[in-house]
């Protein structure tokens, strides 16, 4: 692409000039395409084409083909839900001059989610082109948009608005991370010995009560979880995220992290890594008493033994909770004995290891009842389900960007798509999944005329989805 600046009546405009060889005359000619008014002379950045220019182009298309049939329901459903959401204002502030392209790309990410170079083809046959007439989703424009979305100032402004005004954070947070395979050579990609691949690591903070993501950041794949906790919360604090409790997995357990949380008077609940001195001490301390009847707890129809003991957490008072699944203990011991015999362990070695089989230990600086303990800890599963939703339903992988700036922009776009998706998914609970709703809605089409759009009739199942979401389909939208 060769961008040229032209001055017309004192105003500056950007044009794309391409050279091509005319097959008939055998001569090199130039094709000039208007891109938009100039914004920055140094970078040749331009604003999107005016609605008048696009409207004129589409009017001509409509004159050539007065009736079009395009996919309607999925984008209509997302648009109606977004208009009712507090996310709407925050999304419109993300890229004000490019809102149409941004929202169209956001919808494409949720509805289709395939490679970006298919986005323009999708837009051409989708109601999103009517909702967002200024949208331009060709590959070059998408790359430029991702670069803008990767800007730290844009992301900081969003997090400040979202955490401070929209999220309704409860104060109880879950922190977890997942590896994103990435073979593209860049500073955020490193070999992860844990998973044996080149990765970028995604860290996310999720509200325990609402189950909604609050904040995310990216680190190189070779940075271990234990070293990221204090930095993550130090960064998030600048956007108004001040947790009163942190729930984390064993990967975040370290003396520095525990001391930092206790010093800041933040409660925490963590699984204790096996092999630590404290783990061995509390398990051996409860060997004779754990299986007493008073330690029986039922969680989700699952019987467990849980015994609480006082513990020293690097100089701070705390509690250790020794847990054992009653149903699984027989299976765990059988597997252990079989492996021990295969490894030719002596009877003394078996006796020494047996007390630790099938047990896990949770630690906290807050005294919790057994009934409170497991629901709190298993809130971590919500983080895992959020990662799963992002990777599968939103097709987060594979990563197809080639610079750190674009990677940050792509992940930010995916994060925003995740927020809207999870919000609608919660509203659909008990009816269907969001992906099922979008598949149903994708089968509803509309006919596009010069002055209006006529949605065709939704089927019975889709009507139920619309009614549940309180979405009203108008026969003549007047678009």
GIBELWO-V682036 format. One line per field, one symbol per residue. ss: DSSP state (@ for helix, = for strand, . for the rest). burial: I if it has 9 or more other ideal C-beta (glycine too) atoms within 8 Angstrom, else O. A space follows every 10 residues. Layout:
ss: ???
burial: ???
//
This chain:
ss: ..======.. ========== =......=== ========== ....==.... @@@@@@@@@@ @@@@...=== =.@@@@@@@@ @@@...@@@@ @@...@@@@@ @@@@@@@@@@ @....@@@@@ @@@@.=.@@@ @.......@@ @@@@@@@@@. .@@@@@@@@@ @@@@@@.... .========= =........= ==....==== =======... ..======== ....@@@.@@ @@@@@@@... ....====.@ @@..@@@@@@ @@@...==== =.....@@@@ @@@@@..... ..@@@====. .========= ===..===== =====@@@@@ @@@@@@@@@@ @@....@@@@ @@@@....== ====.....@ @@@@@@@..@ @@@@@@@@@@ @@........ ...@@@@@@@ @@@@@@@@@@ @@@@@@@... ...@@@@@@@ @@..====.. ..===....@ @@@@@@@@@. .........
burial: OOIOIOOOOO OIIIIIIIOO OIOOOOOOIO OOOIIIIIOO OOOIOIOIIO OOIIIOOIIO OIOOOOOOOI IIIIIIIIII IIOOIOIIOI IOIIIOOIII IIIIIIIIII IOIOOOOIII OIIOOIIIII IIIIIOIOOO IIIOIIIIII IOOIIIIIII IIIOOIIOIO OIIIIIIIII IIOOOIOIII OIOOOOIIII IIIIIIIIOO IIIIIIOIII IOIOIIOIII OIIOIIIOIO IOIOIIIIIO IIIOOOIIII IIOOOIIIII IIOOOOOIII OIIOOIOOOI OOOOIIIOOO OOOIIIIIIO IOIOOIOIII IIIIIIOOIO OIIOOIIOOI OOOOOOOOII OOIIOOIOIO IIIIIIOIOI OOIIIIIOII OIIIOIIOII IOIIIOOOIO IOOIIIIIII IIIIIIIIII IIIIIOIIOO OOOIOOIIOI IIIIIIIIIO OIIIIIOIIO OIIIIIOIIO IOOOOOOOO
//
